[in-house]
Amino acid sequence: MTTPNWIDNARKQVELFNVQELRAAGLIPKGSLYYPAIYYPPIPMFGSSDEASMLKDLNYDGSRHSSVYVHIPFCRSRCTYCHWTVNVGSTEQEMDDYLISMAREMVLWKEKVGIQKIYPSSMLLGGGTPTVLSAKQINNMFRSFEPSLDLTKCKQITCEMEPGSILGDAGIEKLRVLKDNGVTRVCLGVQAFDDQSLKEMGRVHSSKDAMNAIEQARKVGFKSVAIDLIYGYPGCTLEKWLSSLETALAVGVDAFQLYRLRIVPHGDKTGAIKKTFETHPESFPSVEELYVMKQLGALIAGKGGLNEVSRRLFTRGSGHASQYLKDHTDRLADVIGFGISSWSNVQGRFYLNTGESLVRYSEYVSSGTLPINRGKVRTMDDESRWAVTLSLKHNGLLKKRFRELTGLSVSEVFPRQIENLKKYNLISESEDMFSVTPRGVFFADEVVTQFYNPKYLPFPRSCYSEGDLNPFSYGNS
């Protein structure tokens, strides 16, 4: 039996999606432009705000489904693709002080909204790198949560990790402390199983470190181990990407998240990768190669028995999915974020904490003020577009849920978008919901951009062809 040529198979499948037709119709931006639909409106487009504006008329009683995000901004190095607030080389004292400030922020938040405890259904420890903290600091962090968070009904706690930070005896100790404190799912930022590629990204771990880190997590007893992988960085070839995917299967991870390199900033900072792209665009894979890489991910995942349970997340079973992601997207739950540059989505309010510096963050909290400096109280127009963007991209938009949020039907609010997306076989409709088709899955970010208000589109009209699917053609409707 001959071994499948995975690259050729992926290329043939991409051809069936007819990229040229969608680019001519205005769905796909020209050139190599790409902007992931993670939040609506996009974070860099938020205006300045403050605690008073965001908490005004907020009536939070904890009855709604909610998740908690905790941001740990410390890293061993700053990756070239990172668009977020991180600190490299922080001292142990700086880390201790930050954890104290974050615990104070939690207390401030619940006092200001008038509740005794926050009862999250899921929690994500992200960053940055939470496991840059020592085992003692991790344990102290969880103890500091206790006055504010009740985790007894939390279905899943996920912790993000950098492989090099959990190696050796110290790494084992950190992993055990995390497990003892209720962490059930770990996600390692492997990014590639190729040392040259890791160097291009500014990573300080090696492929061998990544394999050892996965083994460490298994040794401690974690039953759900996920990794992140990135394609599209300078020097990335189809063969290198295929090798990383197959290595991921060989080491037996339970899930992997596959990310296209994000060049355009979508967070607080601008990653060094943007300048590299502007000065040496020829060193990056072509858009055509990026599409083949994306399809390769789906093919190799299927080969290994992993199914796509949310966009770009492939797992061996639903138990390995991120409940935090599902709460945020499928369930349109409240998200309460704590820490520098963290984001929150609470009952129609979308706001962010300061990302200026650790000192500025601490100053806010020490003065008894929540460190909010950007945000938006969503209008009904915002609410409608937010509900479509997050749910449709992932596992489908429930018509009933949309009506609960807006009082209207999806078809009444977005008739032209729905008609056009059906015309190009990008979405389908059932009695209960709207879903992306296989073609729509591949272009999910671009599909949901159709529902954006033009003032929040990431690129100008000139970046799109003037066809049926030019996202500016809908006006504000």
Helices and strands as residue ranges (DSSP letters): H 6-16, H 19-25, G 43-45, E 47-48, H 51-55, E 66-72, E 74-75, E 87-88, H 92-113, E 122-127, G 130-132, H 135-145, E 156-161, G 163-166, H 168-180, E 185-191, H 195-201, H 207-220, E 224-231, H 238-250, E 255-260, H 272-279, G 281-283, H 287-303, E 307-310, E 313-315, G 318-320, H 323-328, E 334-338, E 343-346, E 349-353, H 358-366, E 372-377, H 380-393, E 397-398, H 399-406, H 410-413, H 415-423, E 427-429, E 433-436, H 438-442, H 444-449, G 454-456, G 461-463, G 471-474
